[in-house]
Amino acid sequence: MRAGKQTGQYDSYLLRIWRGGQEGEWRWMLQNIRTGEQRGFRDMDALVQFLTSIQSEPQVTLPDLTFPE
């Protein structure tokens, strides 16, 4: 993140990627840092679809924050 003042709405996610299953397929999991909610995905299309869907959801409103340079 760039230094300076940050305002607006945001949510933070931790993305985990690993190989799983019998054939070593790639798997993805997102964890919402604020709520702890975890959501797993078996393919990239499902992950992208979820990320697209959350863009229209209300997010947390930030107070004015200043990040060190």
PDB file of N, CA, C and O in Angstrom:
ATOM      1  N   MET A   1       0.839  -1.166   0.000  1.00  0.00           N
ATOM      2  CA  MET A   1       0.000   0.000   0.000  1.00  0.00           C
ATOM      3  C   MET A   1       0.887   1.234   0.000  1.00  0.00           C
ATOM      4  O   MET A   1       1.925   1.268   0.661  1.00  0.00           O
ATOM      5  N   ARG A   2       0.476   2.224  -0.732  1.00  0.00           N
ATOM      6  CA  ARG A   2       1.247   3.456  -0.787  1.00  0.00           C
ATOM      7  C   ARG A   2       1.119   4.243   0.493  1.00  0.00           C
ATOM      8  O   ARG A   2       0.110   4.170   1.196  1.00  0.00           O
ATOM      9  N   ALA A   3       2.157   4.995   0.781  1.00  0.00           N
ATOM     10  CA  ALA A   3       2.129   5.873   1.953  1.00  0.00           C
ATOM     11  C   ALA A   3       1.152   7.007   1.697  1.00  0.00           C
ATOM     12  O   ALA A   3       0.876   7.357   0.550  1.00  0.00           O
ATOM     13  N   GLY A   4       0.634   7.575   2.772  1.00  0.00           N
ATOM     14  CA  GLY A   4      -0.260   8.712   2.659  1.00  0.00           C
ATOM     15  C   GLY A   4      -1.606   8.417   3.274  1.00  0.00           C
ATOM     16  O   GLY A   4      -1.791   7.400   3.942  1.00  0.00           O
ATOM     17  N   LYS A   5      -2.541   9.313   3.045  1.00  0.00           N
ATOM     18  CA  LYS A   5      -3.863   9.211   3.638  1.00  0.00           C
ATOM     19  C   LYS A   5      -4.719   8.224   2.863  1.00  0.00           C
ATOM     20  O   LYS A   5      -4.733   8.249   1.633  1.00  0.00           O
ATOM     21  N   GLN A   6      -5.442   7.344   3.577  1.00  0.00           N
ATOM     22  CA  GLN A   6      -6.283   6.326   2.957  1.00  0.00           C
ATOM     23  C   GLN A   6      -7.693   6.465   3.515  1.00  0.00           C
ATOM     24  O   GLN A   6      -7.887   6.388   4.728  1.00  0.00           O
ATOM     25  N   THR A   7      -8.670   6.665   2.655  1.00  0.00           N
ATOM     26  CA  THR A   7     -10.058   6.740   3.084  1.00  0.00           C
ATOM     27  C   THR A   7     -10.897   5.854   2.182  1.00  0.00           C
ATOM     28  O   THR A   7     -10.419   5.404   1.140  1.00  0.00           O
ATOM     29  N   GLY A   8     -12.137   5.596   2.566  1.00  0.00           N
ATOM     30  CA  GLY A   8     -13.036   4.832   1.722  1.00  0.00           C
ATOM     31  C   GLY A   8     -13.450   3.523   2.355  1.00  0.00           C
ATOM     32  O   GLY A   8     -13.438   3.374   3.577  1.00  0.00           O
ATOM     33  N   GLN A   9     -13.818   2.575   1.507  1.00  0.00           N
ATOM     34  CA  GLN A   9     -14.290   1.282   1.970  1.00  0.00           C
ATOM     35  C   GLN A   9     -13.333   0.202   1.512  1.00  0.00           C
ATOM     36  O   GLN A   9     -12.747   0.288   0.432  1.00  0.00           O
ATOM     37  N   TYR A  10     -13.179  -0.830   2.354  1.00  0.00           N
ATOM     38  CA  TYR A  10     -12.294  -1.911   1.974  1.00  0.00           C
ATOM     39  C   TYR A  10     -12.620  -3.150   2.790  1.00  0.00           C
ATOM     40  O   TYR A  10     -13.328  -3.080   3.794  1.00  0.00           O
ATOM     41  N   ASP A  11     -12.104  -4.262   2.354  1.00  0.00           N
ATOM     42  CA  ASP A  11     -12.090  -5.502   3.105  1.00  0.00           C
ATOM     43  C   ASP A  11     -10.773  -6.181   2.766  1.00  0.00           C
ATOM     44  O   ASP A  11     -10.256  -6.019   1.661  1.00  0.00           O
ATOM     45  N   SER A  12     -10.231  -6.934   3.700  1.00  0.00           N
ATOM     46  CA  SER A  12      -8.950  -7.608   3.480  1.00  0.00           C
ATOM     47  C   SER A  12      -9.163  -9.106   3.481  1.00  0.00           C
ATOM     48  O   SER A  12      -9.923  -9.637   4.291  1.00  0.00           O
ATOM     49  N   TYR A  13      -8.482  -9.787   2.563  1.00  0.00           N
ATOM     50  CA  TYR A  13      -8.563 -11.237   2.455  1.00  0.00           C
ATOM     51  C   TYR A  13      -7.160 -11.816   2.408  1.00  0.00           C
ATOM     52  O   TYR A  13      -6.246 -11.230   1.827  1.00  0.00           O
ATOM     53  N   LEU A  14      -7.009 -12.969   3.026  1.00  0.00           N
ATOM     54  CA  LEU A  14      -5.791 -13.755   2.921  1.00  0.00           C
ATOM     55  C   LEU A  14      -6.076 -14.847   1.904  1.00  0.00           C
ATOM     56  O   LEU A  14      -7.058 -15.576   2.039  1.00  0.00           O
ATOM     57  N   LEU A  15      -5.228 -14.970   0.883  1.00  0.00           N
ATOM     58  CA  LEU A  15      -5.388 -15.990  -0.153  1.00  0.00           C
ATOM     59  C   LEU A  15      -4.387 -17.104   0.089  1.00  0.00           C
ATOM     60  O   LEU A  15      -3.183 -16.861   0.174  1.00  0.00           O
ATOM     61  N   ARG A  16      -4.895 -18.340   0.201  1.00  0.00           N
ATOM     62  CA  ARG A  16      -4.030 -19.517   0.331  1.00  0.00           C
ATOM     63  C   ARG A  16      -4.179 -20.359  -0.937  1.00  0.00           C
ATOM     64  O   ARG A  16      -5.285 -20.543  -1.445  1.00  0.00           O
ATOM     65  N   ILE A  17      -3.058 -20.863  -1.437  1.00  0.00           N
ATOM     66  CA  ILE A  17      -3.041 -21.671  -2.654  1.00  0.00           C
ATOM     67  C   ILE A  17      -2.230 -22.927  -2.372  1.00  0.00           C
ATOM     68  O   ILE A  17      -1.140 -22.845  -1.805  1.00  0.00           O
ATOM     69  N   TRP A  18      -2.753 -24.096  -2.764  1.00  0.00           N
ATOM     70  CA  TRP A  18      -2.035 -25.354  -2.574  1.00  0.00           C
ATOM     71  C   TRP A  18      -2.529 -26.388  -3.584  1.00  0.00           C
ATOM     72  O   TRP A  18      -3.557 -26.208  -4.237  1.00  0.00           O
ATOM     73  N   ARG A  19      -1.773 -27.464  -3.690  1.00  0.00           N
ATOM     74  CA  ARG A  19      -2.185 -28.584  -4.534  1.00  0.00           C
ATOM     75  C   ARG A  19      -2.852 -29.627  -3.649  1.00  0.00           C
ATOM     76  O   ARG A  19      -2.331 -29.983  -2.592  1.00  0.00           O
ATOM     77  N   GLY A  20      -4.009 -30.113  -4.088  1.00  0.00           N
ATOM     78  CA  GLY A  20      -4.751 -31.087  -3.291  1.00  0.00           C
ATOM     79  C   GLY A  20      -5.414 -32.124  -4.175  1.00  0.00           C
ATOM     80  O   GLY A  20      -5.304 -32.084  -5.400  1.00  0.00           O
ATOM     81  N   GLY A  21      -6.103 -33.051  -3.534  1.00  0.00           N
ATOM     82  CA  GLY A  21      -6.789 -34.098  -4.278  1.00  0.00           C
ATOM     83  C   GLY A  21      -5.824 -35.149  -4.766  1.00  0.00           C
ATOM     84  O   GLY A  21      -4.610 -35.024  -4.600  1.00  0.00           O
ATOM     85  N   GLN A  22      -6.371 -36.188  -5.371  1.00  0.00           N
ATOM     86  CA  GLN A  22      -5.548 -37.308  -5.832  1.00  0.00           C
ATOM     87  C   GLN A  22      -4.643 -36.931  -6.995  1.00  0.00           C
ATOM     88  O   GLN A  22      -3.567 -37.505  -7.162  1.00  0.00           O
ATOM     89  N   GLU A  23      -5.076 -35.971  -7.796  1.00  0.00           N
ATOM     90  CA  GLU A  23      -4.283 -35.607  -8.973  1.00  0.00           C
ATOM     91  C   GLU A  23      -3.511 -34.308  -8.787  1.00  0.00           C
ATOM     92  O   GLU A  23      -2.943 -33.776  -9.741  1.00  0.00           O
ATOM     93  N   GLY A  24      -3.490 -33.806  -7.579  1.00  0.00           N
ATOM     94  CA  GLY A  24      -2.710 -32.601  -7.289  1.00  0.00           C
ATOM     95  C   GLY A  24      -3.237 -31.338  -7.930  1.00  0.00           C
ATOM     96  O   GLY A  24      -2.461 -30.482  -8.356  1.00  0.00           O
ATOM     97  N   GLU A  25      -4.579 -31.212  -8.003  1.00  0.00           N
ATOM     98  CA  GLU A  25      -5.163 -30.014  -8.591  1.00  0.00           C
ATOM     99  C   GLU A  25      -4.925 -28.821  -7.675  1.00  0.00           C
ATOM    100  O   GLU A  25      -4.853 -28.962  -6.454  1.00  0.00           O
ATOM    101  N   TRP A  26      -4.806 -27.647  -8.281  1.00  0.00           N
ATOM    102  CA  TRP A  26      -4.665 -26.428  -7.497  1.00  0.00           C
ATOM    103  C   TRP A  26      -5.968 -26.135  -6.791  1.00  0.00           C
ATOM    104  O   TRP A  26      -7.043 -26.301  -7.368  1.00  0.00           O
ATOM    105  N   ARG A  27      -5.880 -25.696  -5.539  1.00  0.00           N
ATOM    106  CA  ARG A  27      -7.026 -25.288  -4.732  1.00  0.00           C
ATOM    107  C   ARG A  27      -6.730 -23.906  -4.170  1.00  0.00           C
ATOM    108  O   ARG A  27      -5.571 -23.531  -3.992  1.00  0.00           O
ATOM    109  N   TRP A  28      -7.790 -23.154  -3.891  1.00  0.00           N
ATOM    110  CA  TRP A  28      -7.661 -21.806  -3.366  1.00  0.00           C
ATOM    111  C   TRP A  28      -8.600 -21.623  -2.189  1.00  0.00           C
ATOM    112  O   TRP A  28      -9.694 -22.188  -2.166  1.00  0.00           O
ATOM    113  N   MET A  29      -8.176 -20.835  -1.214  1.00  0.00           N
ATOM    114  CA  MET A  29      -9.042 -20.477  -0.108  1.00  0.00           C
ATOM    115  C   MET A  29      -8.810 -19.011   0.236  1.00  0.00           C
ATOM    116  O   MET A  29      -7.675 -18.546   0.338  1.00  0.00           O
ATOM    117  N   LEU A  30      -9.919 -18.299   0.413  1.00  0.00           N
ATOM    118  CA  LEU A  30      -9.876 -16.915   0.872  1.00  0.00           C
ATOM    119  C   LEU A  30     -10.377 -16.866   2.301  1.00  0.00           C
ATOM    120  O   LEU A  30     -11.365 -17.514   2.645  1.00  0.00           O
ATOM    121  N   GLN A  31      -9.691 -16.093   3.134  1.00  0.00           N
ATOM    122  CA  GLN A  31     -10.157 -15.861   4.498  1.00  0.00           C
ATOM    123  C   GLN A  31     -10.339 -14.366   4.681  1.00  0.00           C
ATOM    124  O   GLN A  31      -9.412 -13.585   4.467  1.00  0.00           O
ATOM    125  N   ASN A  32     -11.538 -13.978   5.079  1.00  0.00           N
ATOM    126  CA  ASN A  32     -11.812 -12.583   5.369  1.00  0.00           C
ATOM    127  C   ASN A  32     -11.116 -12.251   6.685  1.00  0.00           C
ATOM    128  O   ASN A  32     -11.416 -12.853   7.716  1.00  0.00           O
ATOM    129  N   ILE A  33     -10.204 -11.313   6.655  1.00  0.00           N
ATOM    130  CA  ILE A  33      -9.406 -10.978   7.829  1.00  0.00           C
ATOM    131  C   ILE A  33     -10.267 -10.381   8.932  1.00  0.00           C
ATOM    132  O   ILE A  33     -10.018 -10.632  10.111  1.00  0.00           O
ATOM    133  N   ARG A  34     -11.265  -9.603   8.573  1.00  0.00           N
ATOM    134  CA  ARG A  34     -12.112  -8.942   9.566  1.00  0.00           C
ATOM    135  C   ARG A  34     -13.049  -9.923  10.257  1.00  0.00           C
ATOM    136  O   ARG A  34     -13.206  -9.866  11.477  1.00  0.00           O
ATOM    137  N   THR A  35     -13.682 -10.836   9.492  1.00  0.00           N
ATOM    138  CA  THR A  35     -14.699 -11.729  10.054  1.00  0.00           C
ATOM    139  C   THR A  35     -14.182 -13.127  10.365  1.00  0.00           C
ATOM    140  O   THR A  35     -14.787 -13.844  11.163  1.00  0.00           O
ATOM    141  N   GLY A  36     -13.070 -13.525   9.747  1.00  0.00           N
ATOM    142  CA  GLY A  36     -12.556 -14.880   9.909  1.00  0.00           C
ATOM    143  C   GLY A  36     -13.217 -15.891   8.993  1.00  0.00           C
ATOM    144  O   GLY A  36     -12.806 -17.051   8.960  1.00  0.00           O
ATOM    145  N   GLU A  37     -14.241 -15.474   8.243  1.00  0.00           N
ATOM    146  CA  GLU A  37     -14.930 -16.379   7.331  1.00  0.00           C
ATOM    147  C   GLU A  37     -13.956 -16.928   6.288  1.00  0.00           C
ATOM    148  O   GLU A  37     -13.156 -16.184   5.720  1.00  0.00           O
ATOM    149  N   GLN A  38     -14.033 -18.245   6.041  1.00  0.00           N
ATOM    150  CA  GLN A  38     -13.191 -18.891   5.031  1.00  0.00           C
ATOM    151  C   GLN A  38     -14.071 -19.460   3.935  1.00  0.00           C
ATOM    152  O   GLN A  38     -15.165 -19.963   4.193  1.00  0.00           O
ATOM    153  N   ARG A  39     -13.577 -19.375   2.706  1.00  0.00           N
ATOM    154  CA  ARG A  39     -14.317 -19.889   1.561  1.00  0.00           C
ATOM    155  C   ARG A  39     -13.320 -20.571   0.632  1.00  0.00           C
ATOM    156  O   ARG A  39     -12.335 -19.965   0.212  1.00  0.00           O
ATOM    157  N   GLY A  40     -13.583 -21.837   0.314  1.00  0.00           N
ATOM    158  CA  GLY A  40     -12.691 -22.608  -0.542  1.00  0.00           C
ATOM    159  C   GLY A  40     -13.188 -22.680  -1.977  1.00  0.00           C
ATOM    160  O   GLY A  40     -14.387 -22.579  -2.237  1.00  0.00           O
ATOM    161  N   PHE A  41     -12.247 -22.857  -2.909  1.00  0.00           N
ATOM    162  CA  PHE A  41     -12.572 -22.903  -4.340  1.00  0.00           C
ATOM    163  C   PHE A  41     -11.777 -24.033  -4.997  1.00  0.00           C
ATOM    164  O   PHE A  41     -10.584 -24.193  -4.742  1.00  0.00           O
ATOM    165  N   ARG A  42     -12.452 -24.811  -5.843  1.00  0.00           N
ATOM    166  CA  ARG A  42     -11.789 -25.905  -6.555  1.00  0.00           C
ATOM    167  C   ARG A  42     -11.239 -25.474  -7.902  1.00  0.00           C
ATOM    168  O   ARG A  42     -10.419 -26.178  -8.491  1.00  0.00           O
ATOM    169  N   ASP A  43     -11.683 -24.318  -8.397  1.00  0.00           N
ATOM    170  CA  ASP A  43     -11.143 -23.847  -9.678  1.00  0.00           C
ATOM    171  C   ASP A  43     -11.056 -22.329  -9.694  1.00  0.00           C
ATOM    172  O   ASP A  43     -11.730 -21.639  -8.929  1.00  0.00           O
ATOM    173  N   MET A  44     -10.223 -21.837 -10.569  1.00  0.00           N
ATOM    174  CA  MET A  44      -9.960 -20.400 -10.655  1.00  0.00           C
ATOM    175  C   MET A  44     -11.211 -19.625 -11.055  1.00  0.00           C
ATOM    176  O   MET A  44     -11.413 -18.505 -10.585  1.00  0.00           O
ATOM    177  N   ASP A  45     -12.047 -20.193 -11.906  1.00  0.00           N
ATOM    178  CA  ASP A  45     -13.266 -19.502 -12.322  1.00  0.00           C
ATOM    179  C   ASP A  45     -14.168 -19.197 -11.129  1.00  0.00           C
ATOM    180  O   ASP A  45     -14.732 -18.106 -11.042  1.00  0.00           O
ATOM    181  N   ALA A  46     -14.307 -20.146 -10.217  1.00  0.00           N
ATOM    182  CA  ALA A  46     -15.135 -19.932  -9.025  1.00  0.00           C
ATOM    183  C   ALA A  46     -14.542 -18.837  -8.135  1.00  0.00           C
ATOM    184  O   ALA A  46     -15.275 -18.022  -7.575  1.00  0.00           O
ATOM    185  N   LEU A  47     -13.219 -18.823  -8.010  1.00  0.00           N
ATOM    186  CA  LEU A  47     -12.544 -17.787  -7.219  1.00  0.00           C
ATOM    187  C   LEU A  47     -12.798 -16.409  -7.822  1.00  0.00           C
ATOM    188  O   LEU A  47     -13.157 -15.474  -7.106  1.00  0.00           O
ATOM    189  N   VAL A  48     -12.616 -16.283  -9.117  1.00  0.00           N
ATOM    190  CA  VAL A  48     -12.818 -14.999  -9.798  1.00  0.00           C
ATOM    191  C   VAL A  48     -14.287 -14.575  -9.708  1.00  0.00           C
ATOM    192  O   VAL A  48     -14.577 -13.395  -9.513  1.00  0.00           O
ATOM    193  N   GLN A  49     -15.203 -15.517  -9.846  1.00  0.00           N
ATOM    194  CA  GLN A  49     -16.634 -15.211  -9.740  1.00  0.00           C
ATOM    195  C   GLN A  49     -16.956 -14.654  -8.348  1.00  0.00           C
ATOM    196  O   GLN A  49     -17.702 -13.682  -8.226  1.00  0.00           O
ATOM    197  N   PHE A  50     -16.395 -15.268  -7.302  1.00  0.00           N
ATOM    198  CA  PHE A  50     -16.621 -14.780  -5.946  1.00  0.00           C
ATOM    199  C   PHE A  50     -16.048 -13.374  -5.776  1.00  0.00           C
ATOM    200  O   PHE A  50     -16.717 -12.492  -5.238  1.00  0.00           O
ATOM    201  N   LEU A  51     -14.816 -13.161  -6.232  1.00  0.00           N
ATOM    202  CA  LEU A  51     -14.196 -11.842  -6.096  1.00  0.00           C
ATOM    203  C   LEU A  51     -15.007 -10.773  -6.827  1.00  0.00           C
ATOM    204  O   LEU A  51     -15.130  -9.647  -6.346  1.00  0.00           O
ATOM    205  N   THR A  52     -15.554 -11.121  -7.977  1.00  0.00           N
ATOM    206  CA  THR A  52     -16.392 -10.191  -8.725  1.00  0.00           C
ATOM    207  C   THR A  52     -17.674  -9.883  -7.955  1.00  0.00           C
ATOM    208  O   THR A  52     -18.133  -8.741  -7.937  1.00  0.00           O
ATOM    209  N   SER A  53     -18.249 -10.902  -7.322  1.00  0.00           N
ATOM    210  CA  SER A  53     -19.511 -10.711  -6.604  1.00  0.00           C
ATOM    211  C   SER A  53     -19.357  -9.826  -5.373  1.00  0.00           C
ATOM    212  O   SER A  53     -20.286  -9.093  -5.031  1.00  0.00           O
ATOM    213  N   ILE A  54     -18.212  -9.873  -4.698  1.00  0.00           N
ATOM    214  CA  ILE A  54     -18.067  -9.079  -3.486  1.00  0.00           C
ATOM    215  C   ILE A  54     -17.833  -7.602  -3.773  1.00  0.00           C
ATOM    216  O   ILE A  54     -17.907  -6.777  -2.862  1.00  0.00           O
ATOM    217  N   GLN A  55     -17.555  -7.260  -5.014  1.00  0.00           N
ATOM    218  CA  GLN A  55     -17.372  -5.848  -5.355  1.00  0.00           C
ATOM    219  C   GLN A  55     -18.654  -5.057  -5.160  1.00  0.00           C
ATOM    220  O   GLN A  55     -18.606  -3.851  -4.915  1.00  0.00           O
ATOM    221  N   SER A  56     -19.801  -5.718  -5.267  1.00  0.00           N
ATOM    222  CA  SER A  56     -21.071  -5.005  -5.134  1.00  0.00           C
ATOM    223  C   SER A  56     -21.613  -5.034  -3.712  1.00  0.00           C
ATOM    224  O   SER A  56     -22.615  -4.381  -3.423  1.00  0.00           O
ATOM    225  N   GLU A  57     -20.961  -5.788  -2.808  1.00  0.00           N
ATOM    226  CA  GLU A  57     -21.413  -5.857  -1.422  1.00  0.00           C
ATOM    227  C   GLU A  57     -20.904  -4.650  -0.642  1.00  0.00           C
ATOM    228  O   GLU A  57     -19.839  -4.113  -0.946  1.00  0.00           O
ATOM    229  N   PRO A  58     -21.677  -4.220   0.375  1.00  0.00           N
ATOM    230  CA  PRO A  58     -21.177  -3.135   1.227  1.00  0.00           C
ATOM    231  C   PRO A  58     -19.924  -3.580   1.971  1.00  0.00           C
ATOM    232  O   PRO A  58     -19.838  -4.724   2.416  1.00  0.00           O
ATOM    233  N   GLN A  59     -18.979  -2.703   2.102  1.00  0.00           N
ATOM    234  CA  GLN A  59     -17.727  -2.990   2.781  1.00  0.00           C
ATOM    235  C   GLN A  59     -17.628  -2.147   4.049  1.00  0.00           C
ATOM    236  O   GLN A  59     -18.499  -1.321   4.321  1.00  0.00           O
ATOM    237  N   VAL A  60     -16.593  -2.351   4.800  1.00  0.00           N
ATOM    238  CA  VAL A  60     -16.351  -1.584   6.016  1.00  0.00           C
ATOM    239  C   VAL A  60     -15.907  -0.175   5.622  1.00  0.00           C
ATOM    240  O   VAL A  60     -15.053  -0.016   4.750  1.00  0.00           O
ATOM    241  N   THR A  61     -16.469   0.829   6.249  1.00  0.00           N
ATOM    242  CA  THR A  61     -16.053   2.205   6.002  1.00  0.00           C
ATOM    243  C   THR A  61     -14.912   2.552   6.933  1.00  0.00           C
ATOM    244  O   THR A  61     -15.009   2.390   8.149  1.00  0.00           O
ATOM    245  N   LEU A  62     -13.835   3.030   6.344  1.00  0.00           N
ATOM    246  CA  LEU A  62     -12.646   3.386   7.114  1.00  0.00           C
ATOM    247  C   LEU A  62     -12.736   4.796   7.665  1.00  0.00           C
ATOM    248  O   LEU A  62     -13.284   5.682   7.009  1.00  0.00           O
ATOM    249  N   PRO A  63     -12.212   5.016   8.850  1.00  0.00           N
ATOM    250  CA  PRO A  63     -11.969   6.396   9.268  1.00  0.00           C
ATOM    251  C   PRO A  63     -10.775   6.904   8.457  1.00  0.00           C
ATOM    252  O   PRO A  63     -10.094   6.117   7.800  1.00  0.00           O
ATOM    253  N   ASP A  64     -10.526   8.186   8.499  1.00  0.00           N
ATOM    254  CA  ASP A  64      -9.346   8.721   7.820  1.00  0.00           C
ATOM    255  C   ASP A  64      -8.098   8.138   8.477  1.00  0.00           C
ATOM    256  O   ASP A  64      -7.910   8.282   9.685  1.00  0.00           O
ATOM    257  N   LEU A  65      -7.255   7.488   7.700  1.00  0.00           N
ATOM    258  CA  LEU A  65      -6.017   6.879   8.201  1.00  0.00           C
ATOM    259  C   LEU A  65      -4.834   7.505   7.492  1.00  0.00           C
ATOM    260  O   LEU A  65      -4.918   7.825   6.306  1.00  0.00           O
ATOM    261  N   THR A  66      -3.759   7.678   8.189  1.00  0.00           N
ATOM    262  CA  THR A  66      -2.520   8.148   7.578  1.00  0.00           C
ATOM    263  C   THR A  66      -1.470   7.063   7.747  1.00  0.00           C
ATOM    264  O   THR A  66      -1.169   6.639   8.862  1.00  0.00           O
ATOM    265  N   PHE A  67      -0.916   6.619   6.622  1.00  0.00           N
ATOM    266  CA  PHE A  67       0.111   5.581   6.640  1.00  0.00           C
ATOM    267  C   PHE A  67       1.484   6.238   6.560  1.00  0.00           C
ATOM    268  O   PHE A  67       1.668   7.197   5.811  1.00  0.00           O
ATOM    269  N   PRO A  68       2.457   5.728   7.333  1.00  0.00           N
ATOM    270  CA  PRO A  68       3.796   6.318   7.298  1.00  0.00           C
ATOM    271  C   PRO A  68       4.442   6.158   5.931  1.00  0.00           C
ATOM    272  O   PRO A  68       4.197   5.177   5.228  1.00  0.00           O
ATOM    273  N   GLU A  69       5.255   7.114   5.565  1.00  0.00           N
ATOM    274  CA  GLU A  69       5.949   7.032   4.267  1.00  0.00           C
ATOM    275  C   GLU A  69       7.173   6.175   4.356  1.00  0.00           C
ATOM    276  O   GLU A  69       7.875   5.996   3.361  1.00  0.00           O
TER     277      GLU A  69
END
